[in-house]
Amino acid sequence: MPALLKEVLDFLEVKGGKKYIDATLGGGGHSKAILRCQGELLAIDRDPEAIEYASQRLKKACPTSPFRVVQGNFADLGKIARENGFEKVEGILFDLGVSSHQFEEASRGFSFNQEGPLDMRMDPKLSLTARDLVNVLNEGELYELFSKLGEEKYSRRFARAISEARRVKKIETCAELAQIILKSAPPRGKLDRRHPATRVFQALRIAVNDEINSLKEALPQAIDLLNFQGRLVILSFHSLEDGVVKRFFLDEEKAGVLKIITLKPVEPTKEEVAVNPRARSAKLRVAEKL
C-alpha cells in the first residue's frame, strides 16, 4: 500500500484526460490511483522487475486507461517525457521510497531481514553493488559514507566493526552485515524499535544508486515539464531527501517559479502507520508552478 495515497491524490488534483507523470512507479499503487481518476499517465522506474510487475498490475486494474511505462532513471526525466509525448503535464509525482517488492525479494539485497546478497542496485545493469562498497572502502571512507548519507550516530563504531570483520572474510550477504552491526551496536532503549543497521543500509543504497544527485538533477526538469498551476508532489522517507526538496522549493519560490502549497510537510496519521508501518517516516511536500 503506497504511503499517503489519499493526500497525494488530493494534491495532484487529477483531472480526466490530463497528463501526469509518476517518476517512481515502484509497485504501481500511486499510478493505479491516478489512472482510476482518468488521468493519462507516463510511469518511470529504474527497476526492470518493478516495470514488469507494475505494468501487469495496471493493465489488469485499469484495462481501458491510457498509460505508458518506461524503464529509466528520473535523472533523465525531461528526455524520457519528450520521447513519450509528455512535454507538458498537469502533475508530477516522486515517491522516493523503496518498494515493498524490492524489500521482500531477498535476491535484491535491500533488506537486513533477508539472507540475500549485498546488492541494492535499483537497476541491475549498474556496476557498483553494496558488497563492493562494504569490502573495498577503507574504515575512514565507510565512516564518511554512514555519517553523511545515513546520518548514523555510531558511524565510526560500525565502520570499525566492518573493517575488522572483513579481515576474517569478505562480507557477502545482508544478514552478515546486519549481524556485524547488531553485535557492535550499543543497547537499545525499550521504545527504540529501529534496527541498528537501518541507517547503514540506507547509506549504502543511496550511494549505490546515486539517489541524491539523481534527485537534484530531476527537480529542475520537472518544473520545465509542468503547465501553469501544475503540481509537483514529492514523498521522501529520510531527512537528506527531504532537505533537498525543501531547499529546492524555497529557492524556486524566491525566484518566482513555484508556490509552496505545503508550508510544513504532510506526515501520515497514527492510523495509517498502524496499518502500513513503512509509511511512518514519510514526508510529503507539494509546490505549484507559477
Backbone as CSV, one residue per row, in Angstrom:
resi,resn,N_x,N_y,N_z,CA_x,CA_y,CA_z,C_x,C_y,C_z
1,MET,0.853,-1.199,0.000,0.000,0.000,0.000,0.886,1.246,0.000
2,PRO,0.718,2.154,-0.962,1.564,3.346,-1.022,1.265,4.308,0.119
3,ALA,2.286,5.006,0.567,2.137,5.957,1.663,1.338,7.183,1.224
4,LEU,0.526,7.694,2.152,-0.192,8.956,1.957,-0.936,9.010,0.617
5,LEU,-1.570,7.922,0.247,-2.230,7.832,-1.058,-3.320,8.884,-1.231
6,LYS,-4.184,9.016,-0.247,-5.279,10.000,-0.355,-4.724,11.418,-0.487
7,GLU,-3.718,11.722,0.325,-3.136,13.063,0.294,-2.461,13.340,-1.049
8,VAL,-1.760,12.356,-1.587,-1.118,12.512,-2.901,-2.161,12.841,-3.965
9,LEU,-3.242,12.095,-3.981,-4.302,12.338,-4.975,-4.955,13.699,-4.778
10,ASP,-5.198,14.069,-3.528,-5.815,15.370,-3.255,-4.942,16.510,-3.781
11,PHE,-3.638,16.414,-3.571,-2.737,17.482,-4.004,-2.511,17.481,-5.516
12,LEU,-2.483,16.288,-6.125,-2.311,16.224,-7.574,-3.526,16.789,-8.314
13,GLU,-4.695,16.690,-7.682,-5.936,17.180,-8.293,-6.099,16.615,-9.708
14,VAL,-6.064,15.312,-9.815,-6.099,14.647,-11.127,-7.395,14.954,-11.867
15,LYS,-7.234,15.375,-13.112,-8.384,15.698,-13.966,-8.405,14.740,-15.148
16,GLY,-9.577,14.288,-15.495,-9.743,13.352,-16.602,-9.170,13.879,-17.899
17,GLY,-8.375,13.037,-18.581,-7.821,13.409,-19.870,-6.565,14.248,-19.813
18,LYS,-6.152,14.689,-18.633,-4.936,15.477,-18.485,-3.745,14.542,-18.225
19,LYS,-2.531,15.049,-18.499,-1.335,14.212,-18.427,-0.599,14.359,-17.095
20,TYR,-0.130,13.201,-16.598,0.595,13.146,-15.333,1.770,12.190,-15.467
21,ILE,2.809,12.441,-14.655,3.990,11.574,-14.645,4.201,11.028,-13.241
22,ASP,4.319,9.722,-13.143,4.772,9.073,-11.915,6.231,8.705,-12.170
23,ALA,7.143,9.492,-11.594,8.565,9.310,-11.877,9.173,8.122,-11.148
24,THR,8.395,7.513,-10.254,8.875,6.383,-9.448,7.766,5.342,-9.350
25,LEU,7.599,4.562,-10.381,6.472,3.631,-10.476,6.393,2.667,-9.299
26,GLY,7.517,2.027,-8.932,7.514,1.086,-7.811,6.508,-0.022,-8.000
27,GLY,5.669,-0.236,-6.985,4.643,-1.275,-7.066,3.412,-0.865,-7.843
28,GLY,3.339,0.390,-8.251,2.235,0.849,-9.096,1.023,1.368,-8.351
29,GLY,1.101,1.475,-7.038,-0.069,1.899,-6.267,-0.527,3.311,-6.576
30,HIS,0.391,4.250,-6.611,0.014,5.624,-6.942,-0.430,5.736,-8.397
31,SER,0.272,5.040,-9.284,-0.086,5.076,-10.706,-1.505,4.564,-10.930
32,LYS,-1.835,3.478,-10.261,-3.182,2.912,-10.399,-4.243,3.923,-9.965
33,ALA,-3.980,4.628,-8.883,-4.942,5.607,-8.391,-5.105,6.765,-9.370
34,ILE,-3.993,7.198,-9.983,-4.066,8.280,-10.982,-4.907,7.841,-12.185
35,LEU,-4.687,6.617,-12.641,-5.454,6.103,-13.777,-6.936,5.977,-13.441
36,ARG,-7.243,5.587,-12.234,-8.650,5.440,-11.836,-9.352,6.787,-11.733
37,CYS,-8.552,7.861,-11.647,-9.122,9.213,-11.691,-9.181,9.746,-13.123
38,GLN,-8.899,8.856,-14.079,-8.993,9.158,-15.511,-7.841,10.023,-16.028
39,GLY,-6.745,10.075,-15.289,-5.584,10.794,-15.795,-4.833,9.962,-16.819
40,GLU,-4.187,10.640,-17.769,-3.321,9.961,-18.737,-1.920,9.932,-18.140
41,LEU,-1.291,8.759,-18.143,-0.110,8.565,-17.296,1.128,8.098,-18.050
42,LEU,2.274,8.694,-17.661,3.587,8.170,-18.005,4.249,7.756,-16.696
43,ALA,4.629,6.486,-16.587,5.259,5.980,-15.373,6.689,5.534,-15.685
44,ILE,7.609,5.862,-14.779,9.039,5.603,-14.979,9.595,4.844,-13.775
45,ASP,10.497,3.914,-14.039,11.214,3.260,-12.938,12.541,2.720,-13.455
46,ARG,13.543,2.675,-12.571,14.860,2.151,-12.943,14.885,0.637,-12.934
47,ASP,13.965,0.046,-12.208,13.995,-1.379,-11.911,13.165,-2.174,-12.924
48,PRO,13.801,-3.036,-13.728,13.033,-3.802,-14.719,12.003,-4.745,-14.085
49,GLU,12.295,-5.251,-12.895,11.318,-6.105,-12.204,10.089,-5.296,-11.814
50,ALA,10.305,-4.065,-11.347,9.175,-3.200,-10.994,8.342,-2.880,-12.233
51,ILE,9.031,-2.629,-13.349,8.334,-2.339,-14.605,7.418,-3.498,-14.981
52,GLU,7.949,-4.702,-14.942,7.162,-5.881,-15.329,6.000,-6.119,-14.370
53,TYR,6.293,-6.067,-13.079,5.266,-6.331,-12.066,4.147,-5.294,-12.119
54,ALA,4.525,-4.011,-12.089,3.530,-2.948,-12.030,2.754,-2.813,-13.340
55,SER,3.407,-3.063,-14.482,2.711,-2.980,-15.771,1.556,-3.964,-15.829
56,GLN,1.808,-5.181,-15.402,0.751,-6.197,-15.390,-0.367,-5.808,-14.432
57,ARG,0.036,-5.256,-13.303,-0.952,-4.827,-12.307,-1.831,-3.710,-12.855
58,LEU,-1.243,-2.763,-13.554,-2.003,-1.646,-14.104,-2.916,-2.090,-15.239
59,LYS,-2.407,-2.981,-16.085,-3.233,-3.491,-17.191,-4.472,-4.211,-16.669
60,LYS,-4.293,-4.949,-15.596,-5.405,-5.704,-15.015,-6.403,-4.788,-14.316
61,ALA,-5.889,-3.803,-13.575,-6.762,-2.921,-12.794,-7.411,-1.831,-13.643
62,CYS,-6.689,-1.368,-14.687,-7.168,-0.241,-15.493,-7.032,-0.566,-16.983
63,PRO,-7.756,-1.567,-17.469,-7.540,-2.055,-18.839,-7.857,-1.048,-19.938
64,THR,-8.686,-0.060,-19.655,-9.066,0.903,-20.704,-8.381,2.262,-20.526
65,SER,-7.541,2.387,-19.524,-6.910,3.681,-19.246,-5.601,3.827,-20.015
66,PRO,-5.349,5.003,-20.601,-4.105,5.202,-21.374,-2.898,5.435,-20.460
67,PHE,-1.891,4.590,-20.608,-0.662,4.820,-19.846,0.527,4.232,-20.592
68,ARG,1.705,4.797,-20.286,2.963,4.301,-20.821,3.912,4.045,-19.656
69,VAL,4.652,2.962,-19.747,5.626,2.613,-18.716,7.000,2.525,-19.363
70,VAL,7.973,3.221,-18.777,9.308,3.302,-19.350,10.357,2.982,-18.290
71,GLN,11.318,2.137,-18.645,12.438,1.909,-17.745,13.463,3.016,-17.946
72,GLY,13.844,3.655,-16.854,14.826,4.726,-16.942,15.034,5.378,-15.592
73,ASN,16.035,6.241,-15.532,16.363,6.980,-14.316,15.677,8.337,-14.382
74,PHE,15.009,8.745,-13.302,14.328,10.047,-13.366,15.307,11.213,-13.474
75,ALA,16.595,10.935,-13.359,17.586,11.981,-13.672,17.480,12.395,-15.135
76,ASP,16.898,11.525,-15.971,16.674,11.806,-17.394,15.203,12.124,-17.669
77,LEU,14.520,12.681,-16.687,13.077,12.896,-16.762,12.654,13.670,-18.002
78,GLY,13.331,14.768,-18.288,12.944,15.596,-19.420,13.017,14.846,-20.733
79,LYS,14.111,14.145,-20.945,14.309,13.379,-22.183,13.248,12.288,-22.323
80,ILE,12.997,11.553,-21.233,12.006,10.473,-21.262,10.617,11.036,-21.562
81,ALA,10.286,12.145,-20.923,8.972,12.748,-21.131,8.775,13.194,-22.577
82,ARG,9.769,13.869,-23.123,9.660,14.349,-24.511,9.540,13.192,-25.492
83,GLU,10.289,12.131,-25.269,10.252,10.972,-26.172,8.902,10.265,-26.144
84,ASN,8.118,10.500,-25.101,6.838,9.807,-24.961,5.633,10.731,-25.020
85,GLY,5.846,11.956,-25.524,4.726,12.861,-25.730,4.184,13.497,-24.468
86,PHE,5.010,13.622,-23.438,4.588,14.242,-22.184,5.407,15.509,-21.919
87,GLU,5.515,16.357,-22.949,6.317,17.582,-22.824,5.723,18.556,-21.820
88,LYS,4.402,18.585,-21.697,3.720,19.459,-20.746,2.658,18.658,-19.999
89,VAL,2.718,18.712,-18.663,1.837,17.880,-17.843,1.235,18.695,-16.705
90,GLU,0.190,18.131,-16.103,-0.501,18.813,-15.008,0.085,18.474,-13.641
91,GLY,0.778,17.351,-13.555,1.322,16.965,-12.257,2.409,15.921,-12.391
92,ILE,3.378,15.978,-11.479,4.463,15.007,-11.447,4.637,14.521,-10.006
93,LEU,4.720,13.217,-9.846,4.874,12.602,-8.534,6.228,11.908,-8.422
94,PHE,6.914,12.130,-7.306,8.099,11.369,-6.934,7.810,10.697,-5.595
95,ASP,7.840,9.383,-5.556,7.775,8.638,-4.292,9.159,8.022,-4.110
96,LEU,9.958,8.603,-3.226,11.370,8.270,-3.141,11.672,7.058,-2.252
97,GLY,10.650,6.353,-1.827,10.873,5.171,-1.005,11.186,3.937,-1.834
98,VAL,11.729,2.924,-1.160,11.958,1.614,-1.787,10.647,0.846,-1.754
99,SER,10.294,0.180,-2.849,9.015,-0.529,-2.911,9.032,-1.774,-2.039
100,SER,7.847,-2.190,-1.619,7.720,-3.399,-0.800,8.279,-4.610,-1.534
101,HIS,8.067,-4.663,-2.847,8.551,-5.790,-3.636,10.073,-5.894,-3.556
102,GLN,10.757,-4.756,-3.615,12.215,-4.769,-3.537,12.697,-5.224,-2.167
103,PHE,12.025,-4.769,-1.121,12.401,-5.181,0.225,12.177,-6.680,0.444
104,GLU,11.091,-7.185,-0.123,10.696,-8.565,0.161,11.434,-9.581,-0.694
105,GLU,12.042,-9.148,-1.795,12.769,-10.057,-2.675,14.216,-10.162,-2.194
106,ALA,14.552,-11.283,-1.568,15.869,-11.437,-0.934,17.018,-11.234,-1.908
107,SER,16.847,-11.656,-3.150,17.936,-11.591,-4.121,18.340,-10.163,-4.477
108,ARG,17.479,-9.182,-4.169,17.786,-7.788,-4.497,18.705,-7.149,-3.462
109,GLY,18.764,-7.724,-2.261,19.722,-7.271,-1.265,19.441,-5.923,-0.640
110,PHE,18.167,-5.556,-0.473,17.833,-4.272,0.135,17.563,-4.373,1.637
111,SER,17.236,-5.541,2.112,16.720,-5.679,3.474,17.679,-6.404,4.402
112,PHE,17.849,-5.862,5.610,18.672,-6.531,6.619,17.934,-7.699,7.250
113,ASN,16.678,-7.887,6.898,15.913,-9.031,7.410,15.988,-10.242,6.486
114,GLN,16.745,-10.132,5.404,16.837,-11.198,4.409,18.261,-11.741,4.332
115,GLU,18.403,-12.960,3.813,19.703,-13.607,3.685,20.325,-13.354,2.321
116,GLY,19.762,-12.457,1.539,20.205,-12.246,0.169,21.565,-11.582,0.060
117,PRO,22.120,-11.557,-1.149,23.421,-10.939,-1.386,23.363,-9.430,-1.183
118,LEU,24.470,-8.838,-0.784,24.550,-7.389,-0.611,24.598,-6.727,-1.983
119,ASP,23.443,-6.366,-2.503,23.372,-5.820,-3.853,22.898,-4.372,-3.822
120,MET,21.584,-4.187,-3.668,20.943,-2.868,-3.514,20.876,-2.042,-4.787
121,ARG,21.133,-2.623,-5.943,21.015,-1.865,-7.189,19.551,-1.775,-7.625
122,MET,19.069,-0.578,-7.842,17.733,-0.403,-8.418,17.719,-0.921,-9.853
123,ASP,18.769,-0.625,-10.564,18.942,-1.096,-11.942,20.059,-2.136,-11.949
124,PRO,19.744,-3.395,-12.249,20.757,-4.448,-12.221,21.929,-4.223,-13.172
125,LYS,21.789,-3.285,-14.117,22.876,-3.004,-15.052,23.979,-2.142,-14.426
126,LEU,23.703,-1.533,-13.288,24.735,-0.752,-12.611,25.887,-1.669,-12.220
127,SER,27.094,-1.158,-12.265,28.261,-1.998,-11.980,28.577,-2.081,-10.498
128,LEU,28.286,-1.033,-9.741,28.640,-0.979,-8.325,27.540,-1.577,-7.458
129,THR,27.932,-2.424,-6.493,26.971,-3.003,-5.549,27.342,-2.590,-4.126
130,ALA,26.427,-2.845,-3.201,26.709,-2.577,-1.788,27.839,-3.460,-1.287
131,ARG,27.934,-4.669,-1.807,29.035,-5.577,-1.442,30.381,-4.952,-1.781
132,ASP,30.471,-4.304,-2.939,31.706,-3.634,-3.336,32.099,-2.563,-2.324
133,LEU,31.133,-1.737,-1.957,31.424,-0.642,-1.031,31.869,-1.169,0.329
134,VAL,31.155,-2.150,0.847,31.442,-2.683,2.181,32.826,-3.322,2.251
135,ASN,33.244,-3.935,1.161,34.508,-4.672,1.190,35.708,-3.906,0.644
136,VAL,35.463,-2.784,-0.040,36.560,-2.048,-0.676,36.890,-0.737,0.037
137,LEU,35.881,-0.009,0.505,36.143,1.269,1.159,36.923,1.051,2.453
138,ASN,37.870,1.956,2.728,38.590,1.828,3.993,37.723,2.327,5.147
139,GLU,38.229,2.155,6.359,37.425,2.475,7.540,36.987,3.933,7.558
140,GLY,37.882,4.835,7.179,37.545,6.247,7.147,36.481,6.574,6.113
141,GLU,36.563,5.924,4.966,35.572,6.151,3.903,34.207,5.596,4.298
142,LEU,34.199,4.456,4.977,32.933,3.905,5.473,32.300,4.848,6.490
143,TYR,33.138,5.389,7.372,32.638,6.355,8.361,31.990,7.550,7.662
144,GLU,32.651,8.084,6.652,32.117,9.231,5.910,30.784,8.878,5.244
145,LEU,30.743,7.702,4.658,29.526,7.259,3.970,28.352,7.136,4.935
146,PHE,28.578,6.458,6.054,27.496,6.225,7.006,27.046,7.514,7.690
147,SER,27.987,8.402,7.947,27.628,9.635,8.642,26.936,10.629,7.720
148,LYS,27.381,10.720,6.458,26.809,11.701,5.540,25.506,11.231,4.900
149,LEU,25.504,10.001,4.399,24.311,9.521,3.692,23.346,8.759,4.588
150,GLY,23.832,8.299,5.732,22.946,7.593,6.662,22.631,8.399,7.895
151,GLU,23.378,9.492,8.106,23.221,10.304,9.314,23.237,9.418,10.559
152,GLU,24.169,8.454,10.540,24.253,7.443,11.585,25.118,7.941,12.749
153,LYS,24.545,7.937,13.929,25.219,8.416,15.145,26.463,7.596,15.471
154,TYR,26.408,6.294,15.177,27.510,5.397,15.538,28.322,4.974,14.307
155,SER,28.470,5.898,13.371,29.167,5.592,12.122,30.576,5.077,12.347
156,ARG,31.310,5.714,13.249,32.702,5.308,13.470,32.773,3.897,14.049
157,ARG,31.909,3.617,14.990,31.860,2.298,15.610,31.529,1.216,14.576
158,PHE,30.548,1.487,13.721,30.134,0.490,12.730,31.191,0.324,11.641
159,ALA,31.825,1.408,11.239,32.894,1.323,10.233,34.044,0.465,10.750
160,ARG,34.379,0.628,12.010,35.460,-0.155,12.597,35.076,-1.634,12.662
161,ALA,33.837,-1.912,13.062,33.378,-3.299,13.170,33.414,-3.999,11.815
162,ILE,33.009,-3.294,10.775,33.030,-3.861,9.418,34.466,-4.111,8.974
163,SER,35.325,-3.151,9.225,36.733,-3.280,8.841,37.387,-4.488,9.513
164,GLU,37.054,-4.704,10.771,37.622,-5.847,11.499,37.043,-7.165,11.004
165,ALA,35.752,-7.188,10.748,35.098,-8.429,10.327,35.592,-8.902,8.966
166,ARG,35.819,-7.985,8.043,36.211,-8.402,6.693,37.672,-8.841,6.612
167,ARG,38.438,-8.612,7.684,39.792,-9.170,7.723,39.728,-10.687,7.827
168,VAL,38.674,-11.190,8.414,38.476,-12.636,8.560,37.918,-13.219,7.269
169,LYS,36.879,-12.568,6.719,36.281,-12.988,5.450,35.481,-11.840,4.857
170,LYS,35.338,-11.862,3.545,34.538,-10.836,2.885,33.091,-10.909,3.369
171,ILE,32.465,-9.756,3.421,31.061,-9.674,3.824,30.219,-9.794,2.557
172,GLU,29.422,-10.845,2.468,28.730,-11.172,1.218,27.224,-10.920,1.256
173,THR,26.600,-11.083,2.419,25.140,-11.049,2.465,24.609,-9.953,3.380
174,CYS,23.334,-9.635,3.178,22.664,-8.651,4.029,22.650,-9.106,5.482
175,ALA,22.375,-10.380,5.678,22.299,-10.910,7.041,23.653,-10.811,7.747
176,GLU,24.743,-11.063,7.026,26.078,-10.962,7.621,26.360,-9.528,8.076
177,LEU,26.067,-8.575,7.209,26.310,-7.173,7.554,25.426,-6.751,8.725
178,ALA,24.166,-7.134,8.689,23.246,-6.770,9.768,23.718,-7.325,11.107
179,GLN,24.250,-8.538,11.090,24.719,-9.165,12.329,25.956,-8.456,12.879
180,ILE,26.843,-8.026,11.989,28.035,-7.271,12.417,27.616,-5.966,13.097
181,ILE,26.658,-5.282,12.494,26.164,-4.023,13.062,25.483,-4.281,14.397
182,LEU,24.662,-5.305,14.441,23.909,-5.623,15.653,24.846,-5.913,16.830
183,LYS,25.902,-6.670,16.560,26.851,-7.037,17.623,27.641,-5.839,18.141
184,SER,27.887,-4.875,17.267,28.700,-3.725,17.661,27.870,-2.546,18.169
185,ALA,26.554,-2.621,18.028,25.689,-1.512,18.423,25.502,-1.472,19.938
186,PRO,25.341,-0.277,20.512,25.032,-0.172,21.942,23.619,-0.685,22.212
187,PRO,23.314,-1.010,23.462,21.959,-1.486,23.790,20.902,-0.464,23.393
188,ARG,19.787,-0.957,22.893,18.697,-0.069,22.504,17.759,0.180,23.669
189,GLY,17.150,1.359,23.664,16.133,1.657,24.662,14.869,0.851,24.401
190,LYS,14.025,0.753,25.399,12.804,-0.055,25.290,11.879,0.432,24.175
191,LEU,11.901,1.724,23.927,10.993,2.303,22.930,11.624,2.407,21.545
192,ASP,12.886,2.047,21.431,13.590,2.148,20.155,13.413,0.859,19.361
193,ARG,12.552,0.897,18.364,12.259,-0.294,17.559,13.077,-0.336,16.272
194,ARG,13.837,0.698,16.012,14.627,0.757,14.793,15.799,-0.227,14.865
195,HIS,15.963,-1.026,13.836,17.102,-1.941,13.784,18.377,-1.109,13.668
196,PRO,19.439,-1.447,14.408,20.669,-0.655,14.358,21.278,-0.528,12.962
197,ALA,20.955,-1.473,12.057,21.540,-1.439,10.711,20.746,-0.566,9.733
198,THR,19.635,-0.012,10.161,18.747,0.723,9.253,19.477,1.829,8.490
199,ARG,20.185,2.682,9.199,20.816,3.831,8.557,22.040,3.433,7.732
200,VAL,22.725,2.379,8.135,23.854,1.869,7.346,23.349,1.362,6.000
201,PHE,22.268,0.596,6.020,21.701,0.081,4.769,21.183,1.232,3.911
202,GLN,20.596,2.237,4.542,20.131,3.413,3.803,21.282,4.094,3.084
203,ALA,22.392,4.299,3.796,23.547,4.976,3.210,24.103,4.198,2.029
204,LEU,24.198,2.895,2.168,24.724,2.056,1.088,23.814,2.122,-0.135
205,ARG,22.518,2.050,0.082,21.564,2.095,-1.031,21.631,3.421,-1.767
206,ILE,21.693,4.522,-1.015,21.772,5.845,-1.627,23.038,5.979,-2.467
207,ALA,24.155,5.458,-1.925,25.431,5.554,-2.639,25.435,4.702,-3.899
208,VAL,24.969,3.479,-3.803,24.959,2.564,-4.953,24.151,3.156,-6.104
209,ASN,23.020,3.760,-5.787,22.106,4.254,-6.825,22.232,5.755,-7.093
210,ASP,23.187,6.399,-6.419,23.428,7.829,-6.605,22.114,8.619,-6.493
211,GLU,21.355,8.331,-5.453,19.983,8.818,-5.357,19.890,10.327,-5.157
212,ILE,20.765,10.901,-4.345,20.668,12.329,-4.065,20.976,13.150,-5.319
213,ASN,22.028,12.777,-6.037,22.370,13.508,-7.267,21.286,13.352,-8.326
214,SER,20.701,12.157,-8.424,19.617,11.944,-9.388,18.434,12.845,-9.079
215,LEU,18.113,12.980,-7.791,17.004,13.848,-7.387,17.302,15.304,-7.730
216,LYS,18.510,15.743,-7.429,18.889,17.127,-7.732,18.827,17.419,-9.230
217,GLU,19.167,16.430,-10.040,19.101,16.608,-11.496,17.665,16.609,-12.003
218,ALA,16.798,15.828,-11.344,15.425,15.660,-11.826,14.529,16.855,-11.529
219,LEU,14.721,17.494,-10.381,13.774,18.519,-9.947,13.650,19.699,-10.919
220,PRO,14.747,20.280,-11.422,14.582,21.376,-12.392,13.888,20.915,-13.678
221,GLN,14.144,19.682,-14.088,13.494,19.151,-15.289,11.991,19.025,-15.074
222,ALA,11.606,18.645,-13.853,10.180,18.506,-13.536,9.463,19.841,-13.689
223,ILE,10.082,20.913,-13.211,9.463,22.236,-13.337,9.251,22.589,-14.809
224,ASP,10.234,22.313,-15.641,10.138,22.633,-17.071,8.968,21.912,-17.735
225,LEU,8.635,20.735,-17.219,7.574,19.933,-17.831,6.174,20.334,-17.375
226,LEU,6.078,21.055,-16.276,4.766,21.388,-15.719,4.099,22.540,-16.460
227,ASN,2.801,22.420,-16.669,1.992,23.525,-17.147,1.807,24.548,-16.027
228,PHE,1.279,25.711,-16.364,0.903,26.713,-15.368,-0.046,26.089,-14.347
229,GLN,0.243,26.259,-13.074,-0.501,25.695,-11.947,-0.408,24.172,-11.861
230,GLY,0.541,23.597,-12.611,0.801,22.171,-12.456,1.456,21.894,-11.102
231,ARG,1.234,20.712,-10.571,1.688,20.379,-9.225,2.878,19.418,-9.243
232,LEU,3.857,19.702,-8.370,4.995,18.821,-8.134,4.818,18.246,-6.733
233,VAL,4.615,16.937,-6.654,4.274,16.257,-5.396,5.387,15.263,-5.071
234,ILE,6.022,15.439,-3.897,7.200,14.630,-3.591,7.099,14.002,-2.207
235,LEU,7.206,12.678,-2.192,7.227,11.891,-0.957,8.653,11.472,-0.668
236,SER,9.187,11.874,0.478,10.528,11.441,0.864,10.442,10.642,2.162
237,PHE,11.523,9.888,2.441,11.482,8.990,3.595,12.692,9.132,4.508
238,HIS,13.556,10.094,4.228,14.605,10.416,5.186,15.007,11.874,4.993
239,SER,15.697,12.418,5.988,15.917,13.863,6.049,16.804,14.405,4.934
240,LEU,17.709,13.575,4.395,18.564,14.051,3.305,17.723,14.423,2.089
241,GLU,16.855,13.508,1.664,15.984,13.773,0.514,15.040,14.926,0.818
242,ASP,14.448,14.902,1.993,13.505,15.960,2.360,14.194,17.316,2.365
243,GLY,15.443,17.353,2.817,16.193,18.603,2.818,16.448,19.127,1.419
244,VAL,16.769,18.227,0.490,16.980,18.619,-0.906,15.704,19.233,-1.478
245,VAL,14.579,18.574,-1.225,13.293,19.045,-1.751,12.908,20.373,-1.120
246,LYS,13.058,20.474,0.189,12.699,21.706,0.901,13.496,22.902,0.372
247,ARG,14.820,22.736,0.256,15.668,23.841,-0.220,15.342,24.209,-1.662
248,PHE,15.074,23.202,-2.491,14.744,23.454,-3.894,13.440,24.254,-3.991
249,PHE,12.433,23.839,-3.243,11.152,24.554,-3.263,11.324,26.005,-2.804
250,LEU,12.083,26.213,-1.729,12.287,27.572,-1.215,13.010,28.455,-2.231
251,ASP,14.058,27.900,-2.859,14.811,28.665,-3.857,13.935,29.032,-5.050
252,GLU,13.126,28.081,-5.502,12.281,28.338,-6.669,11.119,29.266,-6.330
253,GLU,10.663,29.244,-5.092,9.622,30.186,-4.685,10.175,31.605,-4.648
254,LYS,11.405,31.755,-4.120,12.052,33.082,-4.107,12.261,33.608,-5.521
255,ALA,12.515,32.697,-6.455,12.728,33.093,-7.850,11.425,33.357,-8.592
256,GLY,10.299,33.130,-7.921,9.006,33.366,-8.549,8.569,32.293,-9.514
257,VAL,9.168,31.099,-9.379,8.856,29.988,-10.292,7.808,29.056,-9.695
258,LEU,7.889,28.838,-8.387,6.983,27.930,-7.698,6.263,28.632,-6.550
259,LYS,5.116,28.096,-6.210,4.412,28.483,-4.994,4.326,27.240,-4.111
260,ILE,4.848,27.322,-2.904,4.815,26.175,-1.993,3.392,26.016,-1.448
261,ILE,2.833,24.840,-1.600,1.472,24.548,-1.138,1.473,24.034,0.294
262,THR,2.466,23.224,0.637,2.561,22.645,1.978,3.616,23.422,2.769
263,LEU,3.193,24.311,3.644,4.146,25.100,4.420,4.979,24.206,5.336
264,LYS,4.372,23.145,5.827,5.078,22.098,6.554,4.791,20.774,5.858
265,PRO,5.738,19.823,5.911,5.480,18.549,5.240,4.298,17.807,5.856
266,VAL,3.511,17.194,5.002,2.393,16.376,5.469,2.939,15.002,5.864
267,GLU,2.537,14.523,7.033,3.008,13.238,7.531,1.832,12.294,7.735
268,PRO,2.073,10.983,7.755,0.980,10.030,7.911,0.360,10.094,9.301
269,THR,-0.894,9.763,9.382,-1.581,9.700,10.667,-1.163,8.439,11.429
270,LYS,-1.451,8.417,12.698,-1.167,7.232,13.507,-1.921,6.023,12.966
271,GLU,-3.114,6.292,12.453,-3.927,5.196,11.909,-3.266,4.588,10.674
272,GLU,-2.718,5.429,9.804,-2.053,4.904,8.618,-0.807,4.116,8.994
273,VAL,-0.024,4.644,9.927,1.203,3.951,10.349,0.888,2.598,10.965
274,ALA,-0.230,2.510,11.683,-0.623,1.234,12.289,-0.911,0.189,11.216
275,VAL,-1.485,0.635,10.102,-1.807,-0.281,9.001,-0.602,-0.505,8.099
276,ASN,0.207,0.540,7.899,1.352,0.499,6.991,2.584,1.082,7.690
277,PRO,3.281,0.273,8.500,4.421,0.782,9.288,5.507,1.440,8.447
278,ARG,5.671,1.024,7.185,6.712,1.604,6.339,6.431,3.068,5.998
279,ALA,5.214,3.515,6.246,4.865,4.907,5.966,5.294,5.848,7.090
280,ARG,5.794,5.315,8.193,5.998,6.128,9.397,6.939,7.318,9.172
281,SER,7.919,7.179,8.300,8.882,8.273,8.106,8.569,9.133,6.887
282,ALA,7.432,8.905,6.258,7.091,9.634,5.035,6.818,11.115,5.291
283,LYS,7.319,11.959,4.381,7.024,13.391,4.411,6.656,13.832,3.007
284,LEU,5.539,14.517,2.914,5.001,14.924,1.618,5.098,16.439,1.470
285,ARG,5.770,16.872,0.403,5.859,18.298,0.082,5.287,18.541,-1.304
286,VAL,4.610,19.671,-1.449,3.917,19.977,-2.711,4.160,21.436,-3.086
287,ALA,4.409,21.654,-4.364,4.558,23.010,-4.890,3.807,23.118,-6.219
288,GLU,3.434,24.325,-6.564,2.679,24.587,-7.788,3.458,25.557,-8.669
289,LYS,3.459,25.289,-9.961,4.185,26.150,-10.887,3.423,27.441,-11.153
290,LEU,4.155,28.536,-11.120,3.552,29.857,-11.376,3.722,30.257,-12.843
